[in-house]
Amino acid sequence: MIMRAAIVSIAAAVDNVEAGHCTRREREELVLVCDRVAAALRGEIDRSTAIDGDVISAVTER
């Protein structure tokens, strides 16, 4: 469920990027979050490490 919430949050953040409603810093944070999610999906890192409250907060605050 946490992974789904993170992906939904990322999708919303991507919409903001595409609409031009975010700063360079926010775009860079989104890239880092996406990298962590991708690594978790590939099994390279533990999902709980990749998708924690801080990551979801960083994305949903945008």
Phi and psi restraints in degrees (range 20) as a CNS / XPLOR table:
assign (resid 1 and name C) (resid 2 and name N)
       (resid 2 and name CA) (resid 2 and name C) 1.0 -64.3 20.0 2
assign (resid 2 and name N) (resid 2 and name CA)
       (resid 2 and name C) (resid 3 and name N) 1.0 -40.9 20.0 2
assign (resid 2 and name C) (resid 3 and name N)
       (resid 3 and name CA) (resid 3 and name C) 1.0 -61.3 20.0 2
assign (resid 3 and name N) (resid 3 and name CA)
       (resid 3 and name C) (resid 4 and name N) 1.0 -43.0 20.0 2
assign (resid 3 and name C) (resid 4 and name N)
       (resid 4 and name CA) (resid 4 and name C) 1.0 -62.9 20.0 2
assign (resid 4 and name N) (resid 4 and name CA)
       (resid 4 and name C) (resid 5 and name N) 1.0 -43.5 20.0 2
assign (resid 4 and name C) (resid 5 and name N)
       (resid 5 and name CA) (resid 5 and name C) 1.0 -61.5 20.0 2
assign (resid 5 and name N) (resid 5 and name CA)
       (resid 5 and name C) (resid 6 and name N) 1.0 -40.0 20.0 2
assign (resid 5 and name C) (resid 6 and name N)
       (resid 6 and name CA) (resid 6 and name C) 1.0 -64.8 20.0 2
assign (resid 6 and name N) (resid 6 and name CA)
       (resid 6 and name C) (resid 7 and name N) 1.0 -42.4 20.0 2
assign (resid 6 and name C) (resid 7 and name N)
       (resid 7 and name CA) (resid 7 and name C) 1.0 -66.6 20.0 2
assign (resid 7 and name N) (resid 7 and name CA)
       (resid 7 and name C) (resid 8 and name N) 1.0 -41.3 20.0 2
assign (resid 7 and name C) (resid 8 and name N)
       (resid 8 and name CA) (resid 8 and name C) 1.0 -63.0 20.0 2
assign (resid 8 and name N) (resid 8 and name CA)
       (resid 8 and name C) (resid 9 and name N) 1.0 -41.5 20.0 2
assign (resid 8 and name C) (resid 9 and name N)
       (resid 9 and name CA) (resid 9 and name C) 1.0 -64.0 20.0 2
assign (resid 9 and name N) (resid 9 and name CA)
       (resid 9 and name C) (resid 10 and name N) 1.0 -40.8 20.0 2
assign (resid 9 and name C) (resid 10 and name N)
       (resid 10 and name CA) (resid 10 and name C) 1.0 -63.8 20.0 2
assign (resid 10 and name N) (resid 10 and name CA)
       (resid 10 and name C) (resid 11 and name N) 1.0 -41.2 20.0 2
assign (resid 10 and name C) (resid 11 and name N)
       (resid 11 and name CA) (resid 11 and name C) 1.0 -59.6 20.0 2
assign (resid 11 and name N) (resid 11 and name CA)
       (resid 11 and name C) (resid 12 and name N) 1.0 -41.5 20.0 2
assign (resid 11 and name C) (resid 12 and name N)
       (resid 12 and name CA) (resid 12 and name C) 1.0 -64.8 20.0 2
assign (resid 12 and name N) (resid 12 and name CA)
       (resid 12 and name C) (resid 13 and name N) 1.0 -40.4 20.0 2
assign (resid 12 and name C) (resid 13 and name N)
       (resid 13 and name CA) (resid 13 and name C) 1.0 -65.4 20.0 2
assign (resid 13 and name N) (resid 13 and name CA)
       (resid 13 and name C) (resid 14 and name N) 1.0 -39.2 20.0 2
assign (resid 13 and name C) (resid 14 and name N)
       (resid 14 and name CA) (resid 14 and name C) 1.0 -62.1 20.0 2
assign (resid 14 and name N) (resid 14 and name CA)
       (resid 14 and name C) (resid 15 and name N) 1.0 -40.1 20.0 2
assign (resid 14 and name C) (resid 15 and name N)
       (resid 15 and name CA) (resid 15 and name C) 1.0 -58.1 20.0 2
assign (resid 15 and name N) (resid 15 and name CA)
       (resid 15 and name C) (resid 16 and name N) 1.0 -41.5 20.0 2
assign (resid 15 and name C) (resid 16 and name N)
       (resid 16 and name CA) (resid 16 and name C) 1.0 -64.4 20.0 2
assign (resid 16 and name N) (resid 16 and name CA)
       (resid 16 and name C) (resid 17 and name N) 1.0 -41.1 20.0 2
assign (resid 16 and name C) (resid 17 and name N)
       (resid 17 and name CA) (resid 17 and name C) 1.0 -61.9 20.0 2
assign (resid 17 and name N) (resid 17 and name CA)
       (resid 17 and name C) (resid 18 and name N) 1.0 -48.0 20.0 2
assign (resid 17 and name C) (resid 18 and name N)
       (resid 18 and name CA) (resid 18 and name C) 1.0 -63.8 20.0 2
assign (resid 18 and name N) (resid 18 and name CA)
       (resid 18 and name C) (resid 19 and name N) 1.0 -30.9 20.0 2
assign (resid 18 and name C) (resid 19 and name N)
       (resid 19 and name CA) (resid 19 and name C) 1.0 -84.2 20.0 2
assign (resid 19 and name N) (resid 19 and name CA)
       (resid 19 and name C) (resid 20 and name N) 1.0 -4.8 20.0 2
assign (resid 19 and name C) (resid 20 and name N)
       (resid 20 and name CA) (resid 20 and name C) 1.0 77.7 20.0 2
assign (resid 20 and name N) (resid 20 and name CA)
       (resid 20 and name C) (resid 21 and name N) 1.0 22.6 20.0 2
assign (resid 20 and name C) (resid 21 and name N)
       (resid 21 and name CA) (resid 21 and name C) 1.0 -102.4 20.0 2
assign (resid 21 and name N) (resid 21 and name CA)
       (resid 21 and name C) (resid 22 and name N) 1.0 38.5 20.0 2
assign (resid 21 and name C) (resid 22 and name N)
       (resid 22 and name CA) (resid 22 and name C) 1.0 -150.5 20.0 2
assign (resid 22 and name N) (resid 22 and name CA)
       (resid 22 and name C) (resid 23 and name N) 1.0 161.8 20.0 2
assign (resid 22 and name C) (resid 23 and name N)
       (resid 23 and name CA) (resid 23 and name C) 1.0 -89.0 20.0 2
assign (resid 23 and name N) (resid 23 and name CA)
       (resid 23 and name C) (resid 24 and name N) 1.0 171.4 20.0 2
assign (resid 23 and name C) (resid 24 and name N)
       (resid 24 and name CA) (resid 24 and name C) 1.0 -60.4 20.0 2
assign (resid 24 and name N) (resid 24 and name CA)
       (resid 24 and name C) (resid 25 and name N) 1.0 -42.6 20.0 2
assign (resid 24 and name C) (resid 25 and name N)
       (resid 25 and name CA) (resid 25 and name C) 1.0 -59.9 20.0 2
assign (resid 25 and name N) (resid 25 and name CA)
       (resid 25 and name C) (resid 26 and name N) 1.0 -42.3 20.0 2
assign (resid 25 and name C) (resid 26 and name N)
       (resid 26 and name CA) (resid 26 and name C) 1.0 -64.9 20.0 2
assign (resid 26 and name N) (resid 26 and name CA)
       (resid 26 and name C) (resid 27 and name N) 1.0 -38.9 20.0 2
assign (resid 26 and name C) (resid 27 and name N)
       (resid 27 and name CA) (resid 27 and name C) 1.0 -64.3 20.0 2
assign (resid 27 and name N) (resid 27 and name CA)
       (resid 27 and name C) (resid 28 and name N) 1.0 -41.0 20.0 2
assign (resid 27 and name C) (resid 28 and name N)
       (resid 28 and name CA) (resid 28 and name C) 1.0 -64.1 20.0 2
assign (resid 28 and name N) (resid 28 and name CA)
       (resid 28 and name C) (resid 29 and name N) 1.0 -40.3 20.0 2
assign (resid 28 and name C) (resid 29 and name N)
       (resid 29 and name CA) (resid 29 and name C) 1.0 -62.3 20.0 2
assign (resid 29 and name N) (resid 29 and name CA)
       (resid 29 and name C) (resid 30 and name N) 1.0 -40.5 20.0 2
assign (resid 29 and name C) (resid 30 and name N)
       (resid 30 and name CA) (resid 30 and name C) 1.0 -62.2 20.0 2
assign (resid 30 and name N) (resid 30 and name CA)
       (resid 30 and name C) (resid 31 and name N) 1.0 -40.8 20.0 2
assign (resid 30 and name C) (resid 31 and name N)
       (resid 31 and name CA) (resid 31 and name C) 1.0 -60.9 20.0 2
assign (resid 31 and name N) (resid 31 and name CA)
       (resid 31 and name C) (resid 32 and name N) 1.0 -44.7 20.0 2
assign (resid 31 and name C) (resid 32 and name N)
       (resid 32 and name CA) (resid 32 and name C) 1.0 -63.6 20.0 2
assign (resid 32 and name N) (resid 32 and name CA)
       (resid 32 and name C) (resid 33 and name N) 1.0 -42.3 20.0 2
assign (resid 32 and name C) (resid 33 and name N)
       (resid 33 and name CA) (resid 33 and name C) 1.0 -62.6 20.0 2
assign (resid 33 and name N) (resid 33 and name CA)
       (resid 33 and name C) (resid 34 and name N) 1.0 -45.0 20.0 2
assign (resid 33 and name C) (resid 34 and name N)
       (resid 34 and name CA) (resid 34 and name C) 1.0 -61.9 20.0 2
assign (resid 34 and name N) (resid 34 and name CA)
       (resid 34 and name C) (resid 35 and name N) 1.0 -39.4 20.0 2
assign (resid 34 and name C) (resid 35 and name N)
       (resid 35 and name CA) (resid 35 and name C) 1.0 -61.5 20.0 2
assign (resid 35 and name N) (resid 35 and name CA)
       (resid 35 and name C) (resid 36 and name N) 1.0 -41.6 20.0 2
assign (resid 35 and name C) (resid 36 and name N)
       (resid 36 and name CA) (resid 36 and name C) 1.0 -66.5 20.0 2
assign (resid 36 and name N) (resid 36 and name CA)
       (resid 36 and name C) (resid 37 and name N) 1.0 -41.1 20.0 2
assign (resid 36 and name C) (resid 37 and name N)
       (resid 37 and name CA) (resid 37 and name C) 1.0 -64.2 20.0 2
assign (resid 37 and name N) (resid 37 and name CA)
       (resid 37 and name C) (resid 38 and name N) 1.0 -44.4 20.0 2
assign (resid 37 and name C) (resid 38 and name N)
       (resid 38 and name CA) (resid 38 and name C) 1.0 -61.3 20.0 2
assign (resid 38 and name N) (resid 38 and name CA)
       (resid 38 and name C) (resid 39 and name N) 1.0 -42.4 20.0 2
assign (resid 38 and name C) (resid 39 and name N)
       (resid 39 and name CA) (resid 39 and name C) 1.0 -63.1 20.0 2
assign (resid 39 and name N) (resid 39 and name CA)
       (resid 39 and name C) (resid 40 and name N) 1.0 -39.2 20.0 2
assign (resid 39 and name C) (resid 40 and name N)
       (resid 40 and name CA) (resid 40 and name C) 1.0 -66.1 20.0 2
assign (resid 40 and name N) (resid 40 and name CA)
       (resid 40 and name C) (resid 41 and name N) 1.0 -41.5 20.0 2
assign (resid 40 and name C) (resid 41 and name N)
       (resid 41 and name CA) (resid 41 and name C) 1.0 -65.5 20.0 2
assign (resid 41 and name N) (resid 41 and name CA)
       (resid 41 and name C) (resid 42 and name N) 1.0 -33.1 20.0 2
assign (resid 41 and name C) (resid 42 and name N)
       (resid 42 and name CA) (resid 42 and name C) 1.0 -78.7 20.0 2
assign (resid 42 and name N) (resid 42 and name CA)
       (resid 42 and name C) (resid 43 and name N) 1.0 -9.3 20.0 2
assign (resid 42 and name C) (resid 43 and name N)
       (resid 43 and name CA) (resid 43 and name C) 1.0 82.6 20.0 2
assign (resid 43 and name N) (resid 43 and name CA)
       (resid 43 and name C) (resid 44 and name N) 1.0 14.8 20.0 2
assign (resid 43 and name C) (resid 44 and name N)
       (resid 44 and name CA) (resid 44 and name C) 1.0 -77.5 20.0 2
assign (resid 44 and name N) (resid 44 and name CA)
       (resid 44 and name C) (resid 45 and name N) 1.0 -27.8 20.0 2
assign (resid 44 and name C) (resid 45 and name N)
       (resid 45 and name CA) (resid 45 and name C) 1.0 -136.8 20.0 2
assign (resid 45 and name N) (resid 45 and name CA)
       (resid 45 and name C) (resid 46 and name N) 1.0 159.5 20.0 2
assign (resid 45 and name C) (resid 46 and name N)
       (resid 46 and name CA) (resid 46 and name C) 1.0 -65.6 20.0 2
assign (resid 46 and name N) (resid 46 and name CA)
       (resid 46 and name C) (resid 47 and name N) 1.0 134.0 20.0 2
assign (resid 46 and name C) (resid 47 and name N)
       (resid 47 and name CA) (resid 47 and name C) 1.0 -59.1 20.0 2
assign (resid 47 and name N) (resid 47 and name CA)
       (resid 47 and name C) (resid 48 and name N) 1.0 -38.9 20.0 2
assign (resid 47 and name C) (resid 48 and name N)
       (resid 48 and name CA) (resid 48 and name C) 1.0 -66.3 20.0 2
assign (resid 48 and name N) (resid 48 and name CA)
       (resid 48 and name C) (resid 49 and name N) 1.0 -26.6 20.0 2
assign (resid 48 and name C) (resid 49 and name N)
       (resid 49 and name CA) (resid 49 and name C) 1.0 -75.0 20.0 2
assign (resid 49 and name N) (resid 49 and name CA)
       (resid 49 and name C) (resid 50 and name N) 1.0 -40.1 20.0 2
assign (resid 49 and name C) (resid 50 and name N)
       (resid 50 and name CA) (resid 50 and name C) 1.0 -76.7 20.0 2
assign (resid 50 and name N) (resid 50 and name CA)
       (resid 50 and name C) (resid 51 and name N) 1.0 -37.6 20.0 2
assign (resid 50 and name C) (resid 51 and name N)
       (resid 51 and name CA) (resid 51 and name C) 1.0 -118.7 20.0 2
assign (resid 51 and name N) (resid 51 and name CA)
       (resid 51 and name C) (resid 52 and name N) 1.0 87.1 20.0 2
assign (resid 51 and name C) (resid 52 and name N)
       (resid 52 and name CA) (resid 52 and name C) 1.0 -117.6 20.0 2
assign (resid 52 and name N) (resid 52 and name CA)
       (resid 52 and name C) (resid 53 and name N) 1.0 179.1 20.0 2
assign (resid 52 and name C) (resid 53 and name N)
       (resid 53 and name CA) (resid 53 and name C) 1.0 -57.7 20.0 2
assign (resid 53 and name N) (resid 53 and name CA)
       (resid 53 and name C) (resid 54 and name N) 1.0 -35.6 20.0 2
assign (resid 53 and name C) (resid 54 and name N)
       (resid 54 and name CA) (resid 54 and name C) 1.0 -64.0 20.0 2
assign (resid 54 and name N) (resid 54 and name CA)
       (resid 54 and name C) (resid 55 and name N) 1.0 -41.1 20.0 2
assign (resid 54 and name C) (resid 55 and name N)
       (resid 55 and name CA) (resid 55 and name C) 1.0 -65.0 20.0 2
assign (resid 55 and name N) (resid 55 and name CA)
       (resid 55 and name C) (resid 56 and name N) 1.0 -47.9 20.0 2
assign (resid 55 and name C) (resid 56 and name N)
       (resid 56 and name CA) (resid 56 and name C) 1.0 -62.6 20.0 2
assign (resid 56 and name N) (resid 56 and name CA)
       (resid 56 and name C) (resid 57 and name N) 1.0 -40.9 20.0 2
assign (resid 56 and name C) (resid 57 and name N)
       (resid 57 and name CA) (resid 57 and name C) 1.0 -62.8 20.0 2
assign (resid 57 and name N) (resid 57 and name CA)
       (resid 57 and name C) (resid 58 and name N) 1.0 -42.0 20.0 2
assign (resid 57 and name C) (resid 58 and name N)
       (resid 58 and name CA) (resid 58 and name C) 1.0 -61.0 20.0 2
assign (resid 58 and name N) (resid 58 and name CA)
       (resid 58 and name C) (resid 59 and name N) 1.0 -35.0 20.0 2
assign (resid 58 and name C) (resid 59 and name N)
       (resid 59 and name CA) (resid 59 and name C) 1.0 -82.0 20.0 2
assign (resid 59 and name N) (resid 59 and name CA)
       (resid 59 and name C) (resid 60 and name N) 1.0 -43.9 20.0 2
assign (resid 59 and name C) (resid 60 and name N)
       (resid 60 and name CA) (resid 60 and name C) 1.0 -75.5 20.0 2
assign (resid 60 and name N) (resid 60 and name CA)
       (resid 60 and name C) (resid 61 and name N) 1.0 -19.9 20.0 2
assign (resid 60 and name C) (resid 61 and name N)
       (resid 61 and name CA) (resid 61 and name C) 1.0 -68.2 20.0 2
assign (resid 61 and name N) (resid 61 and name CA)
       (resid 61 and name C) (resid 62 and name N) 1.0 -18.1 20.0 2
